[in-house]
Amino acid sequence: THVELEVTDTPPAFRGDTAQGGNKPATLETGLRVNVPMFITPGTTIRVDTRTGEYSERVS
């Protein structure tokens, strides 16, 4: 089971960060904090697994 939530805050990715495939912290509209891939920016809607509270995929 998943829920779709908007990212409200996350630090910017810097050149070279995405090549490593790392993660960064993000705050969602509910206040939940999850780790997301470097390409995720504020305003992006993501799918979160409700069982684990972890990022699943980008929706838009």
PADO-484672 format. One record per residue (C-alpha): residue number from 1; residue in three letters; y negated, x negated, z. Coordinates in steps of 0.5 Angstrom, whole numbers. Example, Ala and Ser with C-alpha at 12.3 -4.5 7.8 and 13.67 -1.06 7.14 Angstrom:
2
- n, res, Y, X, Z
- 1, ALA, 9, -25, 16
- 2, SER, 2, -27, 14
% end
This chain:
60
- n, res, Y, X, Z
- 1, THR, 0, 0, 0
- 2, HIS, -7, -2, -2
- 3, VAL, -14, -1, -1
- 4, GLU, -20, -2, -6
- 5, LEU, -26, -5, -2
- 6, GLU, -33, -9, -5
- 7, VAL, -34, -16, -3
- 8, THR, -41, -16, 1
- 9, ASP, -42, -23, 3
- 10, THR, -38, -30, 1
- 11, PRO, -41, -37, -1
- 12, PRO, -42, -39, -8
- 13, ALA, -37, -43, -11
- 14, PHE, -39, -50, -13
- 15, ARG, -37, -53, -20
- 16, GLY, -30, -56, -19
- 17, ASP, -28, -52, -14
- 18, THR, -24, -47, -18
- 19, ALA, -20, -52, -21
- 20, GLN, -17, -54, -15
- 21, GLY, -15, -46, -14
- 22, GLY, -18, -46, -7
- 23, ASN, -20, -40, -3
- 24, LYS, -26, -38, 1
- 25, PRO, -28, -33, 6
- 26, ALA, -31, -26, 4
- 27, THR, -34, -20, 8
- 28, LEU, -32, -14, 6
- 29, GLU, -36, -7, 6
- 30, THR, -32, -5, 12
- 31, GLY, -33, -12, 16
- 32, LEU, -26, -14, 15
- 33, ARG, -26, -22, 13
- 34, VAL, -21, -24, 8
- 35, ASN, -20, -31, 4
- 36, VAL, -21, -30, -3
- 37, PRO, -20, -34, -9
- 38, MET, -27, -38, -11
- 39, PHE, -28, -34, -17
- 40, ILE, -30, -28, -13
- 41, THR, -37, -26, -12
- 42, PRO, -41, -21, -8
- 43, GLY, -41, -14, -11
- 44, THR, -34, -15, -14
- 45, THR, -29, -10, -12
- 46, ILE, -22, -13, -9
- 47, ARG, -15, -10, -7
- 48, VAL, -13, -11, 0
- 49, ASP, -6, -11, 2
- 50, THR, -6, -6, 8
- 51, ARG, 0, -9, 11
- 52, THR, -2, -16, 12
- 53, GLY, -10, -15, 11
- 54, GLU, -10, -20, 5
- 55, TYR, -13, -21, -2
- 56, SER, -8, -18, -7
- 57, GLU, -12, -18, -14
- 58, ARG, -19, -17, -17
- 59, VAL, -21, -10, -19
- 60, SER, -28, -10, -22
% end
